[in-house]
């Protein structure tokens, strides 16, 4: 599901993209400079519809943009909470 979503985003011209899976929600991460592109030329509908076809119920965009290692930071925070 994730690979298909990321491949779809690349086909739309997003060379740097991550789609994160949060239960039934897909969170799209692209560089901040590309976020505005997601709202042009009806891409938001196209992206939302395709990701929902892949099985997601909700589609969101990370407004802080793509940052390498974002997932690792989230895992570190979760580990700290469970170790306490």
LINKA-V379989 format. One record per pair of residues at least 24 apart in sequence whose C-alpha atoms are under 10 Angstrom apart, sorted by the first residue. I is the first residue (numbers start at 1). J is the second residue. If there is no record, write none. Layout:
{{I J} {I J}}
This chain:
{{1 26} {1 51} {1 53} {1 54} {1 55} {1 56} {2 26} {2 51} {2 54} {4 50} {4 51} {4 54} {5 47} {5 50} {5 51} {5 52} {5 53} {5 54} {6 51} {8 47} {8 50} {8 51} {9 38} {9 47} {9 50} {9 51} {12 38} {12 43} {12 46} {12 47} {13 37} {14 38} {16 66} {16 67} {17 65} {17 66} {17 67} {18 65} {18 66} {18 67} {18 68} {19 51} {19 59} {19 60} {19 61} {19 62} {19 66} {20 59} {20 60} {20 61} {20 62} {20 71} {21 56} {21 59} {22 56} {22 58} {22 59} {23 56} {23 57} {23 58} {24 52} {24 55} {24 56} {24 57} {24 58} {24 59} {25 51} {25 52} {25 55} {25 56} {25 57} {25 58} {25 59} {25 60} {26 51} {26 52} {26 55} {26 56} {26 57} {26 58} {26 59} {26 60} {26 61} {27 56} {27 58} {27 59} {27 60} {27 61} {27 62} {28 59} {28 60} {28 61} {28 62} {28 63} {28 65} {28 66} {29 60} {29 61} {29 62} {29 63} {29 64} {29 65} {29 66} {29 67} {29 70} {30 61} {30 62} {30 63} {30 64} {30 65} {30 66} {30 67} {31 62} {31 63} {31 64} {31 65} {31 66} {31 67} {32 62} {32 63} {32 64} {32 65} {32 66} {32 67} {33 65} {33 66} {34 65} {34 66} {35 61} {35 62} {35 63} {35 64} {35 65} {35 66} {36 63}}
